[in-house]
Amino acid sequence: EATGERLDDLEDPFRLYRCITIMNCAQTCPKGLNPARAIAEIKKMMVERQV
C-alpha cells in the first residue's frame, strides 16, 4: 500500500514534526488550501499507526 510507504518516509522527526501549526501556510496559500490541517491529519495517522 502506497500510504504505508509514504508514512514510512515521514518517520524522520525533521520532516513532519517541523510544522509547528502557526497557520502561516493556510493564511498565505494562493489556492485556499489548508496545509496545516493536512499535516495534522498525517500526524494523527502516524500516531494511530504506532498503537
C-alpha positions in Angstrom: 0.0 0.0 0.0 1.4 3.4 -1.0 0.1 5.1 2.1 2.3 2.9 4.3 5.3 3.7 2.2 4.6 7.4 2.3 4.2 7.3 6.1 7.5 5.4 6.4 9.2 8.3 4.6 7.9 10.7 7.3 9.4 8.9 10.2 12.2 11.4 10.4 11.4 14.0 13.2 12.8 16.7 10.9 10.1 16.2 8.3 6.5 16.0 9.6 7.1 17.5 13.0 8.8 20.6 11.8 5.4 22.1 11.3 4.5 24.0 14.5 1.0 24.8 13.4 1.2 28.6 13.5 -1.1 28.5 10.4 1.0 30.9 8.2 0.8 28.4 5.3 -3.0 28.3 5.4 -3.2 32.1 5.5 -0.9 32.6 2.6 -1.8 29.7 0.3 -2.8 31.1 -3.1 -5.1 28.1 -3.7 -7.0 28.5 -0.4 -5.8 25.1 0.9 -5.0 24.4 4.5 -1.7 22.5 4.6 -1.6 22.7 8.4 -4.8 20.7 8.7 -3.4 18.1 6.3 -0.2 17.8 8.3 -2.2 17.5 11.5 -4.2 14.6 9.9 -1.0 12.9 8.8 0.3 13.3 12.4 -2.8 11.5 13.7 -2.3 8.7 11.2 1.3 8.3 12.4 0.2 8.0 16.0 -2.6 5.5 15.2 -0.1 3.5 13.2 2.2 3.2 16.2 -0.6 1.9 18.5 
